[in-house]
């Protein structure tokens, strides 16, 4: 699965748009959560995305060498900083892929953990994914999107510059 996440999920649910009235993007990226099989499928598509659209992928790894985060970025016209871990900036927003790992917690059942932010969610908060129509685009959002946003942002109904909380265990 690939779910709309974090800032884009807020924009879809609260603002009902991803685009400002002047045509610029509300955000400098498009956040998603992906499972490792989905991430592997996207990795396999990278040569096609590069040759047909000029998009490439860069990764962040954990100490055990598993991918925890990837950024799909249009290469032409982007700014990339090699001396620090930061987002690439480009004319179009990068697609950020936060890797999720399925974990079984004794006595609590299955959870999904965002390996970049170290935040965990009960599996039924994400699946089954809900279909969200945005113009002509069909997006997937978590089954219980509002609970997720309440957990990682608090009052997400009010615009702020705050970022998602990290190292959280989201619970009912």
C-alpha positions as a Markdown table, in Angstrom:
| # | Residue | x | y | z |
|---|---|---|---|---|
| 1 | Unk | 0.0 | 0.0 | 0.0 |
| 2 | Unk | 0.8 | 3.7 | -0.4 |
| 3 | Unk | -1.1 | 6.1 | 1.7 |
| 4 | Unk | -1.2 | 9.9 | 1.7 |
| 5 | Unk | 0.4 | 11.0 | 4.9 |
| 6 | Unk | 1.4 | 13.9 | 7.2 |
| 7 | Unk | 1.0 | 17.4 | 5.6 |
| 8 | Unk | -0.8 | 16.2 | 2.5 |
| 9 | Unk | -3.3 | 14.3 | 4.5 |
| 10 | Unk | -4.0 | 17.5 | 6.5 |
| 11 | Unk | -4.3 | 19.5 | 3.3 |
| 12 | Unk | -6.8 | 17.0 | 1.8 |
| 13 | Unk | -9.0 | 16.7 | 4.9 |
| 14 | Unk | -8.8 | 20.3 | 6.3 |
| 15 | Unk | -8.1 | 22.5 | 3.3 |
| 16 | Unk | -9.7 | 20.3 | 0.6 |
| 17 | Unk | -6.9 | 21.2 | -1.8 |
| 18 | Unk | -3.2 | 20.8 | -2.4 |
| 19 | Unk | -2.9 | 24.0 | -4.5 |
| 20 | Unk | -2.9 | 27.6 | -3.4 |
| 21 | Unk | -5.3 | 30.0 | -5.2 |
| 22 | Unk | -2.3 | 31.4 | -7.2 |
| 23 | Unk | -1.5 | 27.9 | -8.6 |
| 24 | Unk | 1.5 | 27.2 | -6.3 |
| 25 | Unk | 1.7 | 24.1 | -4.2 |
| 26 | Unk | 0.6 | 24.3 | -0.5 |
| 27 | Unk | 3.6 | 22.2 | 0.4 |
| 28 | Unk | 7.2 | 21.6 | -0.8 |
| 29 | Unk | 6.7 | 17.8 | -0.9 |
| 30 | Unk | 4.0 | 15.1 | -1.0 |
| 31 | Unk | 4.2 | 12.8 | 2.0 |
| 32 | Unk | 3.3 | 9.2 | 1.7 |
| 33 | Unk | 3.6 | 6.0 | 3.8 |
| 34 | Unk | 4.7 | 2.9 | 2.0 |
| 35 | Unk | 5.3 | -0.7 | 3.0 |
| 36 | Unk | 8.6 | -2.2 | 2.0 |
| 37 | Unk | 7.1 | -4.3 | -0.9 |
| 38 | Unk | 5.6 | -1.1 | -2.3 |
| 39 | Unk | 8.8 | 0.7 | -1.9 |
| 40 | Unk | 10.7 | -2.1 | -3.7 |
| 41 | Unk | 8.2 | -1.8 | -6.6 |
| 42 | Unk | 8.9 | 1.9 | -6.8 |
| 43 | Unk | 12.6 | 1.3 | -6.7 |
| 44 | Unk | 12.2 | -1.1 | -9.6 |
| 45 | Unk | 10.4 | 1.6 | -11.6 |
| 46 | Unk | 13.2 | 4.1 | -11.1 |
| 47 | Unk | 14.9 | 3.5 | -14.4 |
| 48 | Unk | 11.6 | 4.1 | -16.2 |
| 49 | Unk | 10.8 | 7.2 | -14.2 |
| 50 | Unk | 14.3 | 8.5 | -15.0 |
| 51 | Unk | 14.3 | 7.8 | -18.7 |
| 52 | Unk | 10.7 | 9.0 | -19.3 |
| 53 | Unk | 10.3 | 11.8 | -16.8 |
| 54 | Unk | 13.7 | 12.8 | -15.4 |
| 55 | Unk | 12.8 | 11.7 | -11.8 |
| 56 | Unk | 15.2 | 9.9 | -9.5 |
| 57 | Unk | 15.2 | 8.4 | -6.0 |
| 58 | Unk | 17.4 | 9.1 | -3.1 |
| 59 | Unk | 17.3 | 7.1 | 0.2 |
| 60 | Unk | 18.0 | 7.2 | 3.9 |
| 61 | Unk | 19.1 | 4.0 | 5.6 |
| 62 | Unk | 19.0 | 2.8 | 9.2 |
| 63 | Unk | 22.1 | 1.3 | 10.9 |
| 64 | Unk | 20.9 | -2.2 | 9.8 |
| 65 | Unk | 20.9 | -0.9 | 6.2 |
| 66 | Unk | 17.1 | -1.1 | 5.7 |
| 67 | Unk | 15.5 | 1.9 | 3.9 |
| 68 | Unk | 13.6 | 4.1 | 6.2 |
| 69 | Unk | 12.9 | 7.0 | 3.9 |
| 70 | Unk | 13.1 | 7.8 | 0.2 |
| 71 | Unk | 12.5 | 10.9 | -1.9 |
| 72 | Unk | 11.3 | 10.7 | -5.5 |
| 73 | Unk | 12.5 | 14.0 | -7.0 |
| 74 | Unk | 12.5 | 15.6 | -10.4 |
| 75 | Unk | 16.2 | 15.9 | -11.2 |
| 76 | Unk | 16.3 | 18.8 | -13.7 |
| 77 | Unk | 16.2 | 22.2 | -11.9 |
| 78 | Unk | 16.6 | 20.8 | -8.3 |
| 79 | Unk | 18.9 | 22.0 | -5.6 |
| 80 | Unk | 20.7 | 19.2 | -3.7 |
| 81 | Unk | 23.0 | 19.7 | -0.7 |
| 82 | Unk | 25.6 | 16.9 | -0.2 |
| 83 | Unk | 26.9 | 18.3 | 3.1 |
| 84 | Unk | 23.7 | 17.8 | 5.1 |
| 85 | Unk | 20.6 | 15.7 | 5.2 |
| 86 | Unk | 18.0 | 18.0 | 3.8 |
| 87 | Unk | 15.2 | 17.9 | 1.3 |
| 88 | Unk | 15.9 | 18.4 | -2.4 |
| 89 | Unk | 14.2 | 21.5 | -3.7 |
| 90 | Unk | 12.7 | 21.5 | -7.2 |
| 91 | Unk | 10.1 | 23.2 | -9.4 |
| 92 | Unk | 7.7 | 20.3 | -8.5 |
| 93 | Unk | 7.2 | 18.8 | -5.0 |
| 94 | Unk | 9.2 | 15.7 | -4.3 |
| 95 | Unk | 7.2 | 12.6 | -3.3 |
| 96 | Unk | 8.4 | 11.5 | 0.1 |
| 97 | Unk | 8.1 | 7.9 | 0.9 |
| 98 | Unk | 8.2 | 7.0 | 4.6 |
| 99 | Unk | 8.8 | 3.3 | 5.0 |
| 100 | Unk | 6.4 | 1.4 | 7.3 |
| 101 | Unk | 7.2 | -1.9 | 8.9 |
| 102 | Unk | 4.5 | -4.3 | 10.1 |
| 103 | Unk | 5.2 | -5.5 | 13.7 |
| 104 | Unk | 3.3 | -7.8 | 16.0 |
| 105 | Unk | 3.0 | -6.5 | 19.6 |
| 106 | Unk | 2.2 | -9.2 | 22.1 |
| 107 | Unk | -1.3 | -8.7 | 23.5 |
| 108 | Unk | -2.0 | -5.8 | 21.2 |
| 109 | Unk | -1.9 | -7.3 | 17.7 |
| 110 | Unk | -0.5 | -5.9 | 14.5 |
| 111 | Unk | 1.0 | -2.4 | 14.2 |
| 112 | Unk | 2.7 | -0.3 | 11.5 |
| 113 | Unk | 5.7 | 1.7 | 12.4 |
| 114 | Unk | 7.1 | 4.6 | 10.5 |
| 115 | Unk | 10.8 | 3.8 | 10.4 |
| 116 | Unk | 11.8 | 7.5 | 9.9 |
| 117 | Unk | 9.8 | 9.1 | 12.7 |
| 118 | Unk | 9.6 | 6.0 | 14.9 |
| 119 | Unk | 5.9 | 6.6 | 15.3 |
| 120 | Unk | 3.6 | 3.5 | 15.5 |
| 121 | Unk | 0.0 | 3.0 | 14.6 |
| 122 | Unk | -2.5 | 0.1 | 15.2 |
| 123 | Unk | -2.8 | -1.6 | 11.8 |
| 124 | Unk | -6.6 | -0.9 | 11.7 |
| 125 | Unk | -5.9 | 2.8 | 11.8 |
| 126 | Unk | -4.3 | 2.4 | 8.3 |
| 127 | Unk | -6.1 | -0.5 | 6.6 |
| 128 | Unk | -8.3 | -0.9 | 4.8 |
| 129 | Unk | -7.2 | 2.3 | 3.0 |
| 130 | Unk | -10.0 | 4.7 | 2.1 |
| 131 | Unk | -10.2 | 6.1 | -1.4 |
| 132 | Unk | -10.1 | 9.9 | -1.6 |
| 133 | Unk | -11.0 | 11.7 | -4.8 |
| 134 | Unk | -8.9 | 14.8 | -5.5 |
| 135 | Unk | -10.0 | 16.2 | -8.9 |
| 136 | Unk | -9.3 | 13.4 | -11.3 |
| 137 | Unk | -6.8 | 11.7 | -9.0 |
| 138 | Unk | -7.7 | 8.8 | -6.8 |
| 139 | Unk | -5.6 | 8.8 | -3.6 |
| 140 | Unk | -5.5 | 6.4 | -0.7 |
| 141 | Unk | -5.8 | 7.7 | 2.8 |
| 142 | Unk | -5.6 | 5.8 | 6.1 |
| 143 | Unk | -8.8 | 4.1 | 7.3 |
| 144 | Unk | -8.8 | 6.3 | 10.4 |
| 145 | Unk | -7.0 | 9.4 | 9.1 |
| 146 | Unk | -8.4 | 11.8 | 11.7 |
| 147 | Unk | -7.2 | 9.6 | 14.6 |
| 148 | Unk | -3.7 | 9.6 | 13.1 |
| 149 | Unk | -3.6 | 13.3 | 12.6 |
| 150 | Unk | -4.9 | 13.9 | 16.2 |
| 151 | Unk | -2.1 | 11.7 | 17.5 |
| 152 | Unk | 0.8 | 13.1 | 15.5 |
| 153 | Unk | -0.3 | 16.8 | 15.4 |
| 154 | Unk | -2.8 | 17.5 | 18.1 |
| 155 | Unk | -5.1 | 20.2 | 16.8 |
| 156 | Unk | -4.5 | 19.8 | 13.1 |
| 157 | Unk | -7.7 | 21.7 | 12.3 |
| 158 | Unk | -5.8 | 25.0 | 12.8 |
| 159 | Unk | -3.0 | 25.8 | 10.4 |
| 160 | Unk | 0.5 | 25.9 | 12.0 |
| 161 | Unk | 4.1 | 25.6 | 11.1 |
| 162 | Unk | 4.5 | 22.6 | 13.5 |
| 163 | Unk | 5.8 | 19.2 | 12.4 |
| 164 | Unk | 4.5 | 15.8 | 13.2 |
| 165 | Unk | 5.5 | 14.5 | 16.6 |
| 166 | Unk | 8.0 | 11.6 | 16.6 |
| 167 | Unk | 8.6 | 8.5 | 18.7 |
| 168 | Unk | 4.8 | 8.2 | 19.4 |
| 169 | Unk | 2.7 | 5.1 | 20.0 |
| 170 | Unk | -0.7 | 6.2 | 18.7 |
| 171 | Unk | -3.6 | 4.5 | 20.6 |
| 172 | Unk | -7.3 | 4.8 | 21.1 |
